[in-house]
Amino acid sequence: FTQVTSLLAMLVNLRSVRMTYGQIMASKSDRTIATIPIRYLDLAAKHHQFERSDLGVLGHLFPRLEHLTISPHDAQVFPMLLQYWPQLRSLTYR
């Protein structure tokens, strides 16, 4: 995944990414991913039981997020989203 995040970092106009939570966690040690100005993040390809710590990691990696698509196992995650992304403008739940 280091190669993937390095490639993503070279795409300076990239604003949207579709990955699974597992793929993001596999690349989180590569700090390059946090420099990518992602505004749209689609994590709905696979259901995930989001914990507060998961959202904290995602909030750190993608601080500029405005649009999020997720497939959580339950709706308890929704109140926590604005804590990590106060600028979130749209949320798609699948």
C-alpha positions in Angstrom: 0.0 0.0 0.0 3.0 2.3 0.3 3.1 2.4 -3.5 -0.6 3.1 -3.7 -0.4 6.0 -1.2 2.7 7.4 -3.0 0.8 7.3 -6.3 -2.2 9.0 -4.6 0.1 11.8 -3.3 1.3 12.5 -6.8 -2.3 13.1 -7.9 -2.5 16.6 -6.5 -6.0 17.2 -7.8 -7.4 14.0 -6.4 -10.5 14.8 -4.4 -12.3 11.4 -4.2 -11.3 8.0 -3.1 -13.1 4.7 -2.8 -11.4 2.2 -0.4 -12.4 -0.2 2.3 -11.6 0.6 5.9 -9.1 -2.3 5.9 -7.2 -0.9 2.9 -7.0 2.4 4.7 -5.7 0.8 7.9 -3.1 -1.1 5.9 -1.8 2.2 4.6 -2.1 4.4 7.6 1.5 4.0 8.7 2.4 5.8 5.5 1.9 9.4 6.5 1.7 10.4 2.8 -2.0 9.6 2.9 -2.7 12.4 5.3 -1.3 15.0 2.8 -3.8 14.1 0.1 -6.7 16.7 0.1 -9.5 14.1 -0.1 -12.9 15.7 0.1 -15.1 12.7 -0.9 -14.5 9.3 0.8 -16.4 6.2 -0.1 -16.0 3.4 2.5 -19.3 1.6 1.6 -17.7 -1.3 -0.4 -17.7 -3.4 2.7 -19.6 -3.2 6.0 -17.5 -2.2 9.0 -18.3 -2.0 12.7 -16.9 1.5 13.3 -15.6 2.4 16.7 -14.8 5.9 18.0 -11.0 5.1 17.5 -11.7 4.1 13.9 -13.3 7.5 13.2 -10.4 9.2 15.0 -7.9 7.6 12.7 -10.0 8.5 9.6 -10.4 12.0 10.9 -6.7 12.3 11.3 -6.0 10.9 7.8 -8.7 12.8 6.0 -9.2 16.1 7.9 -10.8 18.0 5.0 -13.6 15.5 4.4 -16.9 17.0 3.2 -18.7 14.0 1.7 -18.7 10.5 3.2 -20.3 7.2 2.1 -20.3 4.4 4.7 -21.9 1.1 5.5 -21.7 0.8 9.3 -23.4 -2.1 11.1 -25.4 0.3 13.2 -26.4 3.9 13.3 -24.6 4.7 16.5 -21.7 6.0 14.5 -23.6 9.0 13.1 -23.5 11.3 16.1 -19.7 10.9 16.2 -19.1 11.9 12.6 -19.4 15.7 13.2 -16.9 15.5 16.0 -14.3 14.4 13.5 -15.6 16.3 10.4 -17.5 19.4 11.4 -17.4 20.5 7.8 -19.2 17.4 6.6 -21.8 18.4 4.1 -23.2 15.1 3.0 -23.5 11.6 4.3 -24.6 8.6 2.3 -25.5 5.5 4.3 -25.7 2.1 2.4 
